[in-house]
Amino acid sequence: MISVLILTKNEQEDLPGCLESVKWCDDIHVFDSFSEDNTVQIALSKGALVTQRKFDNWSAHQNWGLANIKFKYPWVLYIDADERVSEKLRETLHSFSPIDNKIVAYEIQRRDFAWDGKWLKNAQMSPYYLRLFQPDKMRYERLVNPVSVPDGKTSRVSGYLDHYPFSKGFRFWWARHLSYADMEASMRLEDIGKGTAFSLWKAFFGKDFTERRYHQKGLFYKLPGRPLIKWLYMVVWRKAFLDGTAGLTYATLQSIYEYFIVLKTKELVKQANKLNR
């Protein structure tokens, strides 16, 4: 009753483990951005169906996939190559039956793991994600770190989706987040140009997590000293220190990433001002 969608780009290291965790599914789709390694060959050897499209940005890419890939079942589980379906989540999905025909998407709790295998229980920023949904009732917004926008009610299912962001090492993590910073800065510049308004009320009392996160992020980008604020939020408010050295290190990495966005935004604003002179 559930199809699986996996987005890939040069994922020969992580894809085998990901596919192993969803081998219970008979409709696995690998949505590939023209990988240059053995990703496609691995997917095909495991019986997955491969669709390729040149990557432009996250929301456009994901929206295209949901609109154009022919899924066998009405519900889709979306995961990344560095994620794994836990045994408990597999059991939940195996017996899945919508509890309400008005519900179009379900949140799944994700566990982020550090480089040493420790669950970043307190340090991780967002524990719940809309990853099980009806594809014709879901769309994405934002160039990077996209926001899921369901067309209907949502609920939650039990079980964990396990995430290993450091599976390819620190260098890969840094390189990926530098590219994320470029896109985040571009969106920040666009919001400034459009005068996009974000609601404090919706940031705290929005109807769902996705709406709250969208407005929280928009308001957060307007604050001075964001990298320090983010570090204090993670370490003090979310108690990342309870995750030990891994939690403190992860909070520091996320704060440095935030500083990258600040620097890139300033660079883009400066370039825009020169062009408008």
N, C-alpha and C positions, 0 to 999 in steps of 0.2 A: 504494500500500500504506500510505501515511501520510496522515492527516488533520491539519489545522492548527487550533489554537485560539488566538485572540487576545482578551485581555480589554481592554475599553475604557471610558473615561468622558471625554468631551470631548477626543477625540484627533484632531481634524481636521487638525492640523499634522503629526503623526507617522505616522498611519495609511497615507497613500498610499505612503510609502517602505517601510513594513513589508509591505504587500500586494504591492508590486513584487518584494520579495525572496522571496516564496513563491508567485509566479504559476505555478510549475511544478506546483502542487498543484491537483487538481480537487475538493477537499472542504475549503474554508476556512470556518471558523465564527468569527464575531465575537460575543463574549459581552459585551453592552453593559449598562452600569448607567444606562440612561435618559439618554443624553447630551443636552445642550441645544444643541449646535452641529451641524455637518454630518457628524458621524461616521457615523451610520447611512446617510445618503444616499451617502456615499463608499463605504462597504462594499458596499451593494447595487449601485452602479454598476460595481463591479469583480467582481461575480458571487459575492460572499461570502454565506453564509447568516447571518442575524442572529437571535440569541436575546437577550431582554432580561429582566433581573431587578434589583430594587432591591438595592443593595449594603448589606451589614450588617457583615461583617468578612471578611478575606481567606480564611481557611481555610473558613468556611462557604460563601462565594461560590464558591470553586474546587471544593469537594466537590460542591456542587449542580450545577455545570456538568458535571462528569465523570459524574455519575449521571443527568442528564436530557437532555443534548444527544445527538442521534442521529448518531454518527459513521459515516461510510461504511466506514472501514478499522479494523483491530484495533489499530493504533498511532497515537498522537497526538503531534504536536510542539506544545508549548505555548510561546508567545512573547508578549512585551508589545509594545505599539505603538511604543515607543522602541527596539526591538531589530530587528536585520536578520540574515538568514541569509547568511553569507559564501559566496563562490563555492565554496570547498573543502567547506564543510558541505553546500551544495546537491548537490555531486557525491556526497558520502557518502550523503545521504538518497535520492538518485535511484537508487542501486544497493543500498539497504539490504536486508539479509536477516539475521534474528536468528541469531547464532552458536551459540545454545544455547536450547532451548525452555524452560529453567528461568529464563532471564533475563526480567524483566518491565519493566525500566527501564534507560535509558542516560544517563550523565552527558555533558554537552556543556560544553566550555570556553568561558567568556564573556570577551570583551575589553571592559572599560569604557573609554570615551573621555572625556577632559576637554573643557571648553568650547572649547579651541583645537584640538581634533582629535587630541591626543596620547594614545596608548594608555597608560593607567595600569597598566603591566605589573607594577610592584612595589607600588603603593599600593592597588590594589583588594583588598577584604577576602576575597572568596570566588571563586576561579576556576572551580569546577566546580558544575554544577547538573543535577539530574535533570529533563530537559526532554523526553525522548523516552520514552514509556511506553505500556503497555496501560492504558486508562482504568479498567477494572474492578479493576486491581491497584494503584491509587495512591490515597492520601488525604493530606490536609493537616492540620497542627495549628498552633496559635498564631493570634492575632488579626491580627498583622502580621508581615512577614518570615517567612511560614509555612515550616514544616519539611515536606519531602516524605517520606512514609512509604510505601515500596514493600512490597508483599506478595510478596516473592520476591527472587531474586538480581539484582544490577545489574552493569553493565559500562560501558565508555566507547566513544564513537565519535569519529572524527577530524573536524577542522574547527572553526571559530569561530562563536559567536553574538555578534555585535557589538552593544554596548549604548551608548546615548547619553543618559545621565541628565540632561545639561544642555541638551538640545535645545530646551527652552522657556525657558531662561534661569535665572539664579540665583534670582529671586523665586519661580518655580514650585518649584524644588528646595527652597527653605526652607519654603514653605507645605506641601509634601508631607511633609517630615520633621518639621514641627511636629505634624502629625496622626499621623504614625508614633509620635512621642514620647508622645502621649496614650495610644495603644493599648499601647505597650510598658510604660508606667507602670501601666496598668490590670492587665496581666498580672503585673507584678512584685508588685502589691498582692495579687492573687489567690494567687500562690505563697506569699507571706508568710502569708496567712490559712490556707492549706491545709497549710503546713509541707512543701511539695514538696521532695523530696530529689534532689540532683544528684550524679552519681558522678564522682569525679576519675579513676578508672580508665577509664570510658567516654569521658570528655572527651579522653583521649589515645590510648586503644587500642580505641575502639568499632569495631564491625564495618564501618562505612562512614562516609563524610564527614558524612552527614545526622545520624547518631546522635552523632558526636563534636561537631558544631556545636551541637546541642541542649543537651548537657551543658556544653559550654564557655561558652555564653551564660548558662545558669543559674548557674554558678559565678562568672562574671565580674560578674554583677549584685550579688553579695554583697561585692565588693571595695570598699574605700574608695579615693577618688581615681581613679575609673574614667576620667574624661575625660583626665587626664594619662597614665594607664597606656595608654590606647588610642592616644594620640598617639605615645608612645615606642615602642609595639609596631609601629605602622605605619611610623614614620620610621626607627627604629634596627633593629628585628628584621626587618621586611619590606623595609627599604631603600627606602622611598618617596622618599628624597632623590635616588635614581638617576633618578627621573622628572622631576627638575628642579623648577622653581617650581610646575608643575601638581601634582606629587606632594606637595609640602609643603603647598600650599594645600588639597588634597583631604583630607589627614590632619588638618589644622586644622578643616575643615568637619565631618568625622566626629566629632572630639572635642567640638566645640560641640554637635553633635546629641546626643552622649552626656550632656552637661551638661543639656540640655533634659529628658532622661529623668530625671535625678537630681532636678531641680527639681520636675518634675511628680509624681514619686513622693512626694516630701516633702509636696507640697500635698495629694495624695490621702490620705496617712497622717494628716495633720492633720485633714482633713475627717472621716475615719472615726473618729478618736478623739473628736471633738466629738459625733458621732452616738451613740457608745457610752457617753457619760457619763450 
